[in-house]
Every structure is written in C-alpha cells, then in structure tokens.
Amino acid sequence: MPPNNRIIRKPPFSFPSTLTTHNFITQTLKPNSVSFLFHQSRTRLPSTNFSTFQCLSVEIAKMSSGLQPVPITPQKHDPAWKHCQMFKNGDRVQLKCLYCHKLFKGGGIHRIKEHLAGQKGNASTCHSVPPEVQNIMQESLDGVMMKKRKRQKLDEEMTNVNTMTGEVDGISNHMDMDSSIHLIEVAEPLETNSVLLLTHEEGTSNKVGRKKGSKGKSSSCLEREMIVIPNGGGILDSNRDRNQVHMAVGRFLYDIGASLEAVNSAYFQPMIESIALAGTGIIPPSYHDIRGWILKNSMEEVRSDFDRCKATWGITGCSVMVDQWCTEAGRTMLNFLVYCPKGTVFLESVDASGIMDSPDLLYELLKKVVEQVGVKHVVQVITRFEENFAIAGRKLSDTYPTLYWTPCAASCVDLILGDIGNIEGVNTVIEQARSITRFVYNNSMVLNMVRKCTFGNDIVEPCLTRSATNFATLNRMVDLKRCLQNMVTSQEWMDSPYSKRPGGLEMLDLISSESFWSSCNSIISLTNPLLRVLRIVGSGKRPAMGYVYAAMYNAKLAIKTELINRDRYMVYWNIIDQRWEHHWRHPLYAAGFYLNPKYFYSIEGDMHGEILSGMFDCIERLVSDTNVQDKIIKEITSYKNASGDFARKTAIRARGTLLPAEWWSTCGEGGCPNLTRLATRILSQTCSSVGFKQNDALFDKLHDTRNHIEHQRLSDLVFVRSNLQLKQMATNVNEHYPTDPLSFDELGIVDDWVWKKDLSAEDCGNLEWTVLDNPPFSPPMRLPQSDGYDDLVAGFDDLEVFKRQRESEDDNIS
C-alpha cells in the first residue's frame, strides 16, 4: 500500500482536531486516494462515528463529481481524442469514454484507444462503441506498433554508436571517426508524429539539437537544430530532403504521362503521408496488386458510398443526368450519372457513336438506364436539347408518366452567352481584350510584371465553357483595371523594350482608354446576371431547382434596368427567350419557384398563371394516387395562407435561411405531410447534366477491349475513378484551387485568350518559361465570385418579364 494511504489503516478512524472534514480530505489525501478511503471508511469506521462517515461520504462524493473538464486542443492529433473527454482532478488528468462513460484514471490516450478497439489486456472492452470507430482504433494501434518496432530497431542501432551519447557539438567534433553517422539539419522543428523525432519518453537517452538548459537555438558550431539517424552520411538540409521527394514525384508523373493536375487530387496528400509513415524499405504495390486486390477493395468502398446515396432516393427522388462528350479517337460517349442532395454518382459509360442519329435507339438506352435506377425514384432525365434527345426524352416521359424529360439548363445558358458574344459590338470589345492577354501570355517578362502588379492574380479566368470564359475574363480585367493602369505607367514598364513593340503599344492604348473600359463595364453588367444563372444551375453546393426560375427572371430584369430603352433590351431578351423558351414552360422550374418560400411569399397579389399551372402539372404527374393529389390541393391552401405551422415566427424567419427542401421538412411535415413529400422531391433536384473531366485513353481502352474479363475489370476501374472524382468535386466545392491559363490542362477553354494564329514569336518577345514567376497559391488580392443564390432579388412584379417574346410578336403582327 502506498505511504499516502497508511493513515486509513489505523482504526479507529479519527480526524485531526484542527482540520474540518473537507480540509482533511483535500489537504491530506491525494486525489487518487479518495476512492480507496471511501471504501475503507465504510468497512472500518465504528458505528459511533456514523455522523462523521456521513460527512466523509458527502465530501468524497463532491470530490468524485467535481472533475474539471479540460478542452482538447487541436494539437492532439491522435484519432482517439475525438471519442473521449478529458478532465482534471487536482494535478491528475483523467479520460472518459464517450460511449460507455467509463472513467480512466491513468494510461493516457493509448489505454482509451485499446478500450475502444476492444483490445484486452491493459483496458476493459467498450461494448457501446460503433463498429466503424472500433475499426479505426484498431488500425491506429497497428500503426503505433509498427512505429514502435521501427523506433526499437533505430534505438538498437543508436546504442552501437559510442559517439552519439553527447551533445551535437560532440557529434560534430567526432564525425571523422564514424562515417555511418548521418546528421540532418532541420530549419524548423519536426512534427511530433515524425518517425525521426526521438524523445526521452520513447526510450532513447540521446540529446538532439539543443544544449541542456538552453531556451533558444543550439549554440553549437552547427547553430541549427539537427537530428541524428544511422546508416547515413554527411549533413543534409530538410529542404533538400523535401526537394528530393518533390523531384521523385515529378519524375514519376512525367514518366507515365499523367496530367500534372494529379497533385490537386484529394487523395494525393494522404498517399504521401502513408508512404512517409511507413518509412524506408516499404515495398510498393505491384502491377498485379493495383489491378487486383487494391482495385477490388476500392470497388467495394466506392460501392458502399454509392449505396448510401441510393438509400436516400426514395425520399428525395433523383435526377438521371446524361453527359455527352467525344474522345480523341472520335467516339461519342454518354456518361450516365445520378444526382441527389446526398451526392452525384457515376452509373455507367456507353459508346453511343452508332446511335446518336436514331431517337428510337436513344430512347431505348434512356429507358434501360431509368429502369436500372428505379422508375419510382426518377423525377427527371436531363439531356442536351438537340432534336434527337428531345424526341427520345418526350417518348420516355410518355412511357413513364411519373417523370419528366428536362433539357440541360447549363448548356442552354452557355448558348445564350455564345449568341451575345457574337453581337458585333460585343465581339469587338472581346477581341480588344484578347489582344491584351495574348501579348501578356506570350511574353514571360511581361507576364511577370502583370502578376507582380496584380498581386499574383491572372487576368484570364478559365471557366467551364468558352463563352463563360469570355465574359468572366472581361469581368476579371475590369476588377484589375487600376492594377493594369499602374503597371503601364510604371517606370519598369516604360524602361522595358516590350513597351515599344506593337503589342505593347496597343496594350497601353487600350488600358489607358476610358472608352474601352466603359464598353467592358456595359457588357459585364448585361452578362454577369447570366453568369450567375450558370453558376447556380451548375453548382454542387445546393439543389438548383428552387432557384433557376428566379435566377433567369432576375437576369432579364437586370438587363432591362441597365438598358432602359425597350428596343435595346429586347435584343437581349429575344436571344434569351429563343434559347430558354422550353425552360420557361417547364413545370418543374415553375413548381420549384412556387415551392420556394423565399420567393413565394415575396409576391404581392396573385401568382402568375403559368407558374400556378406548372405546379398543378407536377402534382398530377409526380403523384399517381388521386387521393393523395386531392390531399395536396387542400394542403396548398395552408401554404398559401401561411396558416398553421407556416405562421410560426420560426418558420417565417427560416424562409430565407434554410434550403427550401429543409424548410419544408422542418415546417411542413406536421400540417402538410403530402405536400411536404412532393415539395422535397421537387426541390431536391438539379437542373444540369454537369459532368467531370474525362480520361480519353481510359474510356477508349475500355471500349476497345474485347476480352470479357478484362472489359469488366476496366469497367470497374472507370466506375471507381469516376465516382472518386465526383466525390472529390463535392468535397472541394467550397475550396479554391489555383489555375494557370498557360497550363495545357486549361488551353482547350482559354486558347482564344492566350494564342492567335497569326501571332509570331517575333511579335511576342521572351518565350522562356523557366523565367516565369510561379503564381502564389493564395495571393493577397483575392477576387472571389459569389455563388449567386444570395444575390437573387425577391419581388417578381414585372409582368413584362413573364410575357416574354409573345408580346413582341403580337406587336409586330399589329
């Protein structure tokens, strides 16, 4: 028995007269003695001291429940910290399991991890921990054991080196005596999870990098922190090690011909960390491992994610998206994806080269996919608007009267932007702006000057399509107007020989011209609302169905407000209406607008007839049971009058803060369950068949393979790759990744802005790419774009927007 517990071995038990019960416990006993004292006092105190026992019990109870919670800092990286609470009892730290609430008075985070992993020995097993948490803890323990073995092996090697027992000064003085000693000079402190960081707690007595008692950097002759590892030679800087790793990655990517954008993959950093954790001597996977058990396990993981999305289709419904593209070999590919708020998943890829001209064959293909997904789950099938798709889509909706065929809204908006870009005055300004960017991006020294003056921002902004890139780049240049003007008036520019060249003189004239900037401002004021529509319909942040109708209304209203004169704004309205006519009439778009409480309650007076008609069409088509249809009609009255739960202050405040589908599930389930289910299905849909970057070689290889076994393997590989990419797109939807307009990964979109057929090398100047300054990852000057949702103005009282093209046709007839 420890000495601090001897007092309770002396019966009869009595307190010192100078101490109260509480003072005796807190001043005499250590916290870990309290529970033992409580047990002993119950068994050994005489009955005459029962009142004292009661006081003792109360004080012990106070101490046992008086644990002070301690916040877990972000510096604690072990995964087990997420599954426990930390308390302080005096000077002692105790941990509590979040699942079974067992309190551990010692053993640290490692014992908690063993407890959660169900590993018997040092800790009891938790019977309430979820299986996935238990697996993570076991994997972490396995990793700890692997690192421990490596440290033990390293310690054994270290003990054989007699010159390693002193300070780094001593090491440096004896380096000539033992060439097996390898010193790594470290510019910054190593992370605590580094396999090279040796501490006293891990069983080594070697002192690394600092003199005993020193607070600053080591005052040794090396004057920098250093770390010792065996079997090396010489002194290496950590920057050199990092550069060696980076060079190795670069050589690998160059050798296999992979896209250099691979380093932006969400899975790149975890791969690097896993390799580093395993240390030297790891055997890489073989060719057969990659195409064998690794692909099989990846397939199972991706299929599990797929099934999680599929489980929600019964509640939210889903949209079948058809993404069309062409490979370098000339194949016309159709990728079939399924969208729901939980995520977008890749279904399959079909070589449709031989059926694109046959609406009947396209119909059969669409029908097969819809049946594969489940007719009861599909709310709409989204394709491009070409005639063959339109015929096949309408035939499909006739076959299945509970779903819609919908043309892709993003493709439609892109066509509108393309038509506006072809207007003579607009095209002239775009070409003038391109003359600036072509000169800049074909001269290394000029590009360096521009990036320096714009704080690292490029003046070309790549978007998903060429038309969107045109107007987004004009917008970017207007934002950077002052920076560009400062550059062409700087002494550095005037002293540069490039300022005297024809391209430099033309750039100076345009950047100095207020007329040019005024024209740019006029164009972007007309096209920014349409770019906002494109961002909304192609966004992965939230379902767009509740916003698309309002977004296009806002775009037309902004054009009217900017131009004022009816003859002027009708030029742009006619372009929009010609391309968007089917979308104006689409019942899903109208119903999405009707069911979005933010817009519905902003309308004063009666709802426009076309919107109301679209809502009723959706009720009749998407709900097959007539009894349920009748119930929905009755429940619409409550929604229209804002009665029942819709009248609550919380429901009113949430109209503009919650997503429309969330608002219905929160506020409408109690009083309007049938309407809520319909609203959730409609408001949970997207409006576009947004695809992802394709790997032509992989798809061509898939459809060239004739062996059935290898074809299935490649099909699974395409399934894994496509779904991983979609998952990464959803994860990084709010992230900003730097793009370089000169990257060959972007040239297909921006080549009109960085290249011209008749532009010779002599007109450009210095073309050496090695002198280019790398654009900073996070430039001080950021030009973020709003996603567009919050910029939409509620109101919708301009009936001329709703009347659209028919009014102008009637005027011409009269």
NORRAKA-V729484 format. One record per residue. RES is the residue in three letters. SS is DSSP state (h for helix, s for strand, l for the rest). Layout:
BEGIN
res->RES ss->SS
res->RES ss->SS
END
This chain:
BEGIN
res->MET ss->l
res->PRO ss->l
res->PRO ss->h
res->ASN ss->h
res->ASN ss->h
res->ARG ss->h
res->ILE ss->h
res->ILE ss->h
res->ARG ss->h
res->LYS ss->l
res->PRO ss->l
res->PRO ss->l
res->PHE ss->l
res->SER ss->l
res->PHE ss->l
res->PRO ss->l
res->SER ss->l
res->THR ss->l
res->LEU ss->l
res->THR ss->l
res->THR ss->h
res->HIS ss->h
res->ASN ss->h
res->PHE ss->h
res->ILE ss->h
res->THR ss->h
res->GLN ss->h
res->THR ss->h
res->LEU ss->l
res->LYS ss->l
res->PRO ss->h
res->ASN ss->h
res->SER ss->h
res->VAL ss->h
res->SER ss->h
res->PHE ss->h
res->LEU ss->h
res->PHE ss->h
res->HIS ss->h
res->GLN ss->h
res->SER ss->h
res->ARG ss->h
res->THR ss->h
res->ARG ss->h
res->LEU ss->l
res->PRO ss->l
res->SER ss->h
res->THR ss->h
res->ASN ss->h
res->PHE ss->h
res->SER ss->h
res->THR ss->h
res->PHE ss->h
res->GLN ss->h
res->CYS ss->h
res->LEU ss->h
res->SER ss->h
res->VAL ss->h
res->GLU ss->h
res->ILE ss->h
res->ALA ss->h
res->LYS ss->h
res->MET ss->h
res->SER ss->h
res->SER ss->h
res->GLY ss->l
res->LEU ss->l
res->GLN ss->s
res->PRO ss->s
res->VAL ss->s
res->PRO ss->l
res->ILE ss->l
res->THR ss->l
res->PRO ss->l
res->GLN ss->l
res->LYS ss->l
res->HIS ss->l
res->ASP ss->l
res->PRO ss->h
res->ALA ss->h
res->TRP ss->h
res->LYS ss->h
res->HIS ss->h
res->CYS ss->s
res->GLN ss->s
res->MET ss->s
res->PHE ss->s
res->LYS ss->s
res->ASN ss->s
res->GLY ss->l
res->ASP ss->l
res->ARG ss->s
res->VAL ss->s
res->GLN ss->s
res->LEU ss->s
res->LYS ss->s
res->CYS ss->s
res->LEU ss->l
res->TYR ss->l
res->CYS ss->l
res->HIS ss->l
res->LYS ss->l
res->LEU ss->s
res->PHE ss->s
res->LYS ss->l
res->GLY ss->l
res->GLY ss->l
res->GLY ss->h
res->ILE ss->h
res->HIS ss->h
res->ARG ss->h
res->ILE ss->h
res->LYS ss->h
res->GLU ss->h
res->HIS ss->h
res->LEU ss->h
res->ALA ss->h
res->GLY ss->l
res->GLN ss->l
res->LYS ss->l
res->GLY ss->l
res->ASN ss->l
res->ALA ss->l
res->SER ss->l
res->THR ss->l
res->CYS ss->l
res->HIS ss->l
res->SER ss->l
res->VAL ss->l
res->PRO ss->l
res->PRO ss->h
res->GLU ss->h
res->VAL ss->h
res->GLN ss->h
res->ASN ss->h
res->ILE ss->h
res->MET ss->h
res->GLN ss->h
res->GLU ss->h
res->SER ss->h
res->LEU ss->h
res->ASP ss->h
res->GLY ss->h
res->VAL ss->h
res->MET ss->h
res->MET ss->h
res->LYS ss->h
res->LYS ss->h
res->ARG ss->h
res->LYS ss->h
res->ARG ss->h
res->GLN ss->h
res->LYS ss->h
res->LEU ss->h
res->ASP ss->h
res->GLU ss->h
res->GLU ss->h
res->MET ss->h
res->THR ss->h
res->ASN ss->l
res->VAL ss->l
res->ASN ss->h
res->THR ss->h
res->MET ss->h
res->THR ss->l
res->GLY ss->l
res->GLU ss->l
res->VAL ss->h
res->ASP ss->h
res->GLY ss->h
res->ILE ss->h
res->SER ss->h
res->ASN ss->h
res->HIS ss->l
res->MET ss->h
res->ASP ss->h
res->MET ss->h
res->ASP ss->l
res->SER ss->l
res->SER ss->l
res->ILE ss->s
res->HIS ss->s
res->LEU ss->s
res->ILE ss->s
res->GLU ss->s
res->VAL ss->s
res->ALA ss->l
res->GLU ss->l
res->PRO ss->l
res->LEU ss->l
res->GLU ss->l
res->THR ss->l
res->ASN ss->l
res->SER ss->l
res->VAL ss->l
res->LEU ss->l
res->LEU ss->l
res->LEU ss->l
res->THR ss->l
res->HIS ss->h
res->GLU ss->h
res->GLU ss->h
res->GLY ss->l
res->THR ss->l
res->SER ss->l
res->ASN ss->l
res->LYS ss->l
res->VAL ss->l
res->GLY ss->l
res->ARG ss->l
res->LYS ss->l
res->LYS ss->l
res->GLY ss->l
res->SER ss->l
res->LYS ss->l
res->GLY ss->l
res->LYS ss->l
res->SER ss->l
res->SER ss->l
res->SER ss->l
res->CYS ss->l
res->LEU ss->l
res->GLU ss->l
res->ARG ss->l
res->GLU ss->s
res->MET ss->s
res->ILE ss->s
res->VAL ss->s
res->ILE ss->s
res->PRO ss->s
res->ASN ss->l
res->GLY ss->l
res->GLY ss->l
res->GLY ss->s
res->ILE ss->s
res->LEU ss->s
res->ASP ss->s
res->SER ss->h
res->ASN ss->h
res->ARG ss->h
res->ASP ss->h
res->ARG ss->h
res->ASN ss->h
res->GLN ss->h
res->VAL ss->h
res->HIS ss->h
res->MET ss->h
res->ALA ss->h
res->VAL ss->h
res->GLY ss->h
res->ARG ss->h
res->PHE ss->h
res->LEU ss->h
res->TYR ss->h
res->ASP ss->h
res->ILE ss->h
res->GLY ss->l
res->ALA ss->l
res->SER ss->l
res->LEU ss->h
res->GLU ss->h
res->ALA ss->h
res->VAL ss->h
res->ASN ss->h
res->SER ss->l
res->ALA ss->l
res->TYR ss->l
res->PHE ss->h
res->GLN ss->h
res->PRO ss->h
res->MET ss->h
res->ILE ss->h
res->GLU ss->h
res->SER ss->h
res->ILE ss->h
res->ALA ss->h
res->LEU ss->h
res->ALA ss->h
res->GLY ss->l
res->THR ss->l
res->GLY ss->l
res->ILE ss->l
res->ILE ss->l
res->PRO ss->l
res->PRO ss->l
res->SER ss->l
res->TYR ss->h
res->HIS ss->h
res->ASP ss->h
res->ILE ss->h
res->ARG ss->l
res->GLY ss->l
res->TRP ss->h
res->ILE ss->h
res->LEU ss->h
res->LYS ss->h
res->ASN ss->h
res->SER ss->h
res->MET ss->h
res->GLU ss->h
res->GLU ss->h
res->VAL ss->h
res->ARG ss->h
res->SER ss->h
res->ASP ss->h
res->PHE ss->h
res->ASP ss->h
res->ARG ss->h
res->CYS ss->h
res->LYS ss->h
res->ALA ss->l
res->THR ss->l
res->TRP ss->h
res->GLY ss->h
res->ILE ss->h
res->THR ss->h
res->GLY ss->l
res->CYS ss->s
res->SER ss->s
res->VAL ss->s
res->MET ss->s
res->VAL ss->s
res->ASP ss->s
res->GLN ss->s
res->TRP ss->s
res->CYS ss->s
res->THR ss->l
res->GLU ss->l
res->ALA ss->l
res->GLY ss->l
res->ARG ss->l
res->THR ss->s
res->MET ss->s
res->LEU ss->s
res->ASN ss->s
res->PHE ss->s
res->LEU ss->s
res->VAL ss->s
res->TYR ss->s
res->CYS ss->s
res->PRO ss->l
res->LYS ss->l
res->GLY ss->s
res->THR ss->s
res->VAL ss->s
res->PHE ss->s
res->LEU ss->s
res->GLU ss->s
res->SER ss->s
res->VAL ss->s
res->ASP ss->s
res->ALA ss->l
res->SER ss->l
res->GLY ss->l
res->ILE ss->l
res->MET ss->l
res->ASP ss->l
res->SER ss->l
res->PRO ss->h
res->ASP ss->h
res->LEU ss->h
res->LEU ss->h
res->TYR ss->h
res->GLU ss->h
res->LEU ss->h
res->LEU ss->h
res->LYS ss->h
res->LYS ss->h
res->VAL ss->h
res->VAL ss->h
res->GLU ss->h
res->GLN ss->h
res->VAL ss->h
res->GLY ss->l
res->VAL ss->l
res->LYS ss->l
res->HIS ss->l
res->VAL ss->s
res->VAL ss->s
res->GLN ss->s
res->VAL ss->s
res->ILE ss->s
res->THR ss->s
res->ARG ss->l
res->PHE ss->l
res->GLU ss->l
res->GLU ss->h
res->ASN ss->h
res->PHE ss->h
res->ALA ss->h
res->ILE ss->h
res->ALA ss->h
res->GLY ss->h
res->ARG ss->h
res->LYS ss->h
res->LEU ss->h
res->SER ss->h
res->ASP ss->h
res->THR ss->h
res->TYR ss->l
res->PRO ss->l
res->THR ss->l
res->LEU ss->l
res->TYR ss->s
res->TRP ss->s
res->THR ss->s
res->PRO ss->s
res->CYS ss->l
res->ALA ss->h
res->ALA ss->h
res->SER ss->h
res->CYS ss->h
res->VAL ss->h
res->ASP ss->h
res->LEU ss->h
res->ILE ss->h
res->LEU ss->h
res->GLY ss->h
res->ASP ss->h
res->ILE ss->h
res->GLY ss->h
res->ASN ss->l
res->ILE ss->l
res->GLU ss->h
res->GLY ss->h
res->VAL ss->h
res->ASN ss->h
res->THR ss->h
res->VAL ss->h
res->ILE ss->h
res->GLU ss->h
res->GLN ss->h
res->ALA ss->h
res->ARG ss->h
res->SER ss->h
res->ILE ss->h
res->THR ss->h
res->ARG ss->h
res->PHE ss->h
res->VAL ss->h
res->TYR ss->l
res->ASN ss->l
res->ASN ss->l
res->SER ss->h
res->MET ss->h
res->VAL ss->h
res->LEU ss->h
res->ASN ss->h
res->MET ss->h
res->VAL ss->h
res->ARG ss->h
res->LYS ss->h
res->CYS ss->h
res->THR ss->l
res->PHE ss->l
res->GLY ss->l
res->ASN ss->l
res->ASP ss->l
res->ILE ss->l
res->VAL ss->l
res->GLU ss->l
res->PRO ss->l
res->CYS ss->l
res->LEU ss->l
res->THR ss->l
res->ARG ss->h
res->SER ss->h
res->ALA ss->h
res->THR ss->h
res->ASN ss->h
res->PHE ss->h
res->ALA ss->h
res->THR ss->h
res->LEU ss->h
res->ASN ss->h
res->ARG ss->h
res->MET ss->h
res->VAL ss->h
res->ASP ss->h
res->LEU ss->l
res->LYS ss->h
res->ARG ss->h
res->CYS ss->h
res->LEU ss->h
res->GLN ss->h
res->ASN ss->h
res->MET ss->h
res->VAL ss->h
res->THR ss->l
res->SER ss->l
res->GLN ss->h
res->GLU ss->h
res->TRP ss->h
res->MET ss->h
res->ASP ss->h
res->SER ss->l
res->PRO ss->h
res->TYR ss->h
res->SER ss->h
res->LYS ss->h
res->ARG ss->l
res->PRO ss->h
res->GLY ss->h
res->GLY ss->h
res->LEU ss->h
res->GLU ss->h
res->MET ss->h
res->LEU ss->h
res->ASP ss->h
res->LEU ss->h
res->ILE ss->h
res->SER ss->l
res->SER ss->l
res->GLU ss->h
res->SER ss->h
res->PHE ss->h
res->TRP ss->h
res->SER ss->h
res->SER ss->h
res->CYS ss->h
res->ASN ss->h
res->SER ss->h
res->ILE ss->h
res->ILE ss->h
res->SER ss->h
res->LEU ss->h
res->THR ss->h
res->ASN ss->h
res->PRO ss->h
res->LEU ss->h
res->LEU ss->h
res->ARG ss->h
res->VAL ss->h
res->LEU ss->h
res->ARG ss->h
res->ILE ss->h
res->VAL ss->h
res->GLY ss->l
res->SER ss->l
res->GLY ss->l
res->LYS ss->l
res->ARG ss->l
res->PRO ss->l
res->ALA ss->l
res->MET ss->l
res->GLY ss->l
res->TYR ss->l
res->VAL ss->h
res->TYR ss->h
res->ALA ss->h
res->ALA ss->h
res->MET ss->h
res->TYR ss->h
res->ASN ss->h
res->ALA ss->h
res->LYS ss->h
res->LEU ss->h
res->ALA ss->h
res->ILE ss->h
res->LYS ss->h
res->THR ss->h
res->GLU ss->h
res->LEU ss->h
res->ILE ss->l
res->ASN ss->l
res->ARG ss->h
res->ASP ss->h
res->ARG ss->h
res->TYR ss->h
res->MET ss->h
res->VAL ss->h
res->TYR ss->h
res->TRP ss->h
res->ASN ss->h
res->ILE ss->h
res->ILE ss->h
res->ASP ss->h
res->GLN ss->h
res->ARG ss->h
res->TRP ss->h
res->GLU ss->h
res->HIS ss->h
res->HIS ss->h
res->TRP ss->h
res->ARG ss->h
res->HIS ss->l
res->PRO ss->h
res->LEU ss->h
res->TYR ss->h
res->ALA ss->h
res->ALA ss->h
res->GLY ss->h
res->PHE ss->h
res->TYR ss->h
res->LEU ss->h
res->ASN ss->l
res->PRO ss->h
res->LYS ss->h
res->TYR ss->h
res->PHE ss->h
res->TYR ss->l
res->SER ss->l
res->ILE ss->l
res->GLU ss->l
res->GLY ss->l
res->ASP ss->l
res->MET ss->l
res->HIS ss->l
res->GLY ss->h
res->GLU ss->h
res->ILE ss->h
res->LEU ss->h
res->SER ss->h
res->GLY ss->h
res->MET ss->h
res->PHE ss->h
res->ASP ss->h
res->CYS ss->h
res->ILE ss->h
res->GLU ss->h
res->ARG ss->h
res->LEU ss->h
res->VAL ss->l
res->SER ss->l
res->ASP ss->l
res->THR ss->h
res->ASN ss->h
res->VAL ss->h
res->GLN ss->h
res->ASP ss->h
res->LYS ss->h
res->ILE ss->h
res->ILE ss->h
res->LYS ss->h
res->GLU ss->h
res->ILE ss->h
res->THR ss->h
res->SER ss->h
res->TYR ss->h
res->LYS ss->h
res->ASN ss->h
res->ALA ss->l
res->SER ss->l
res->GLY ss->h
res->ASP ss->h
res->PHE ss->h
res->ALA ss->h
res->ARG ss->l
res->LYS ss->h
res->THR ss->h
res->ALA ss->h
res->ILE ss->h
res->ARG ss->h
res->ALA ss->l
res->ARG ss->l
res->GLY ss->l
res->THR ss->l
res->LEU ss->l
res->LEU ss->l
res->PRO ss->h
res->ALA ss->h
res->GLU ss->h
res->TRP ss->h
res->TRP ss->h
res->SER ss->h
res->THR ss->h
res->CYS ss->h
res->GLY ss->l
res->GLU ss->l
res->GLY ss->l
res->GLY ss->l
res->CYS ss->l
res->PRO ss->h
res->ASN ss->h
res->LEU ss->h
res->THR ss->h
res->ARG ss->h
res->LEU ss->h
res->ALA ss->h
res->THR ss->h
res->ARG ss->h
res->ILE ss->h
res->LEU ss->h
res->SER ss->l
res->GLN ss->l
res->THR ss->l
res->CYS ss->l
res->SER ss->l
res->SER ss->l
res->VAL ss->l
res->GLY ss->l
res->PHE ss->l
res->LYS ss->l
res->GLN ss->l
res->ASN ss->l
res->ASP ss->h
res->ALA ss->h
res->LEU ss->h
res->PHE ss->h
res->ASP ss->h
res->LYS ss->h
res->LEU ss->h
res->HIS ss->h
res->ASP ss->h
res->THR ss->l
res->ARG ss->l
res->ASN ss->l
res->HIS ss->h
res->ILE ss->h
res->GLU ss->h
res->HIS ss->h
res->GLN ss->h
res->ARG ss->h
res->LEU ss->h
res->SER ss->h
res->ASP ss->h
res->LEU ss->h
res->VAL ss->h
res->PHE ss->h
res->VAL ss->h
res->ARG ss->h
res->SER ss->h
res->ASN ss->h
res->LEU ss->h
res->GLN ss->h
res->LEU ss->h
res->LYS ss->h
res->GLN ss->h
res->MET ss->h
res->ALA ss->h
res->THR ss->h
res->ASN ss->l
res->VAL ss->l
res->ASN ss->l
res->GLU ss->l
res->HIS ss->l
res->TYR ss->l
res->PRO ss->l
res->THR ss->l
res->ASP ss->l
res->PRO ss->l
res->LEU ss->l
res->SER ss->l
res->PHE ss->l
res->ASP ss->l
res->GLU ss->l
res->LEU ss->h
res->GLY ss->h
res->ILE ss->h
res->VAL ss->h
res->ASP ss->h
res->ASP ss->h
res->TRP ss->h
res->VAL ss->h
res->TRP ss->l
res->LYS ss->l
res->LYS ss->l
res->ASP ss->l
res->LEU ss->l
res->SER ss->l
res->ALA ss->h
res->GLU ss->h
res->ASP ss->h
res->CYS ss->h
res->GLY ss->l
res->ASN ss->l
res->LEU ss->l
res->GLU ss->l
res->TRP ss->h
res->THR ss->h
res->VAL ss->h
res->LEU ss->l
res->ASP ss->l
res->ASN ss->l
res->PRO ss->l
res->PRO ss->l
res->PHE ss->l
res->SER ss->l
res->PRO ss->l
res->PRO ss->l
res->MET ss->l
res->ARG ss->l
res->LEU ss->l
res->PRO ss->l
res->GLN ss->l
res->SER ss->l
res->ASP ss->l
res->GLY ss->l
res->TYR ss->h
res->ASP ss->h
res->ASP ss->h
res->LEU ss->l
res->VAL ss->l
res->ALA ss->l
res->GLY ss->l
res->PHE ss->l
res->ASP ss->l
res->ASP ss->l
res->LEU ss->h
res->GLU ss->h
res->VAL ss->h
res->PHE ss->h
res->LYS ss->h
res->ARG ss->l
res->GLN ss->h
res->ARG ss->h
res->GLU ss->h
res->SER ss->h
res->GLU ss->h
res->ASP ss->h
res->ASP ss->h
res->ASN ss->h
res->ILE ss->h
res->SER ss->l
END
